[in-house]
Amino acid sequence: MNRFRPSHIRTRLTLWYVSLLAGLLLLYGAGTLALLLRNLNKELAAHTVEDLETLEGLLYFDSQGQLKLREDYHNHPESKHVQERLLEVRSPDGALLYRNDRLGSRALGGAPFRGEGEGTYSQRSVRLSDGTRVQLASRRHVIDGRPVLIRLAYSQVLVWRALDEMLIAQSAGLILALGLAGLGGYALARRALAPLDEMAGQAERITSENLHERLPTESVDDELGHMARVFNCTLTRLEQSFEQLRRFTSDASHELRTPLTLIRSVGEVGLQKGRTAEEYREIVGSMLEEVNRLTRLLDSLLTISRADAGQISLRPALIRMPDLARECAGLFEALAEEKGVCLSVEAASSANIQGDPILLRQAVVNILHNALKYSSSGGVVVLRSVDLASGCAIEVEDDGPGIPEEHRERIFDRFYRLDEGRSRGAGGAGLGLSIAKWTVQAHGGRIDLRPAPGGGCIFRITLPAAGCAPNRALRTDLEPVLSGRGRV
Ligand code: ADP
């Protein structure tokens, strides 16, 4: 970082503003001085010509043939210009005929150059032998029948003095103007940025303990108001995430505590008195059942936290939907038989999809397992693969107790269960559907629930057909899907 760069924006703004103003004023000042110089020089040149014309009538040859200037012409010789006049007269061959006292030994040029003063005035700016810069005009003239070249000059010192004075006045004005502009600019910048300091102070006070606090948004329509609103929205999202995390942690702890308590109490009861080998086998079996439940729960929690962290990447392959349906049904044939539920597959679809076979199979398995879990003996569960205009779908229909309308919207939330006792008894922690929903959405699909005509429910997973599926490793915008709202 540049160590000469001021740390405050208000100082930087003031410096930029003052520098810009200084640049503009300097340009303006230089322009004015150039214009003044040009005009003064023009005026001096005009005056020189005018005086030369007057002088033409004042020169004469005396009786000795000496060229003289009639000095009595000026009754009021107070004119500074007239007094400072430098005059030289030469013959056409260059011989010096007259030089006034003010000019002294200095020359206004040597022999006349070709065409000098012929027909019109020759004007130029020359430097004299002593370094004085003068405005010179020359003109050929005839005095008493003798041709001569009259040269008249005025020093440009007055012009430069006027310019110097102007420069000093302008510099003083510039310094004053820049000083005032700097002070005013700094005060304005400070005032305009004051809300920013207030916001920074407020933002510094916000921690995870008081995430509900917000930045002041008094000036709602300007850039600072916009920034405050954006920051407040970020705080709102952070607060929601913190709240979700808190709920998730407390729900997860609750779910983990139940099987652990069961394992401990079964163990304690088993140790209270001596038992037969058969009784011990039963106790250990019951403990292992709880350990299995714990393992499944931990697996689900791990899946969710890896999905939240964006650590699950899809490994897409071509999947035939009827094959997926048959494969999932095959996994539950034994369970269906054991429960006395009729599990059938209607694989009418011929569609292929591009997706991660393991993750998608897990999503279907979660839904199918629920259908069997909540169906009673004699029930029917149908697994269908269907072709749709926009892709294809897998449906799981059961004739179980169904899901009342008021729960349908939240059924995909983490740890959400309709009947906690019954569900936990069946081994569920309320995570299966949320994982299924995340998987399907990560594949660019969606999952819907509607009541079945027979009173149960129909879960439908809709996926884009192969070629339409988004080809990406993992969607990262799924936080709302993964967010849970806790238990009922
Ligand atoms: P769980 O592992 O507890 O089954 P899920 O997320 O899979 O968790 O399901 C959430 C809740 O939705 C279940 O606890 C259950 O109350 C209800 N549910 C899911 N599927 C069905 C179904 N087919 N019939 C009735 N209720 C269901």
Residues whose N, C-alpha, C, O or C-beta is under 5 A from the ligand:
A	BS01	ADP	N366 N370 A371 Y374 G400 G402 I403 I411 Y416 R417 L418 D419 S423 G428 A429 G430 L431 G432 L433 S434
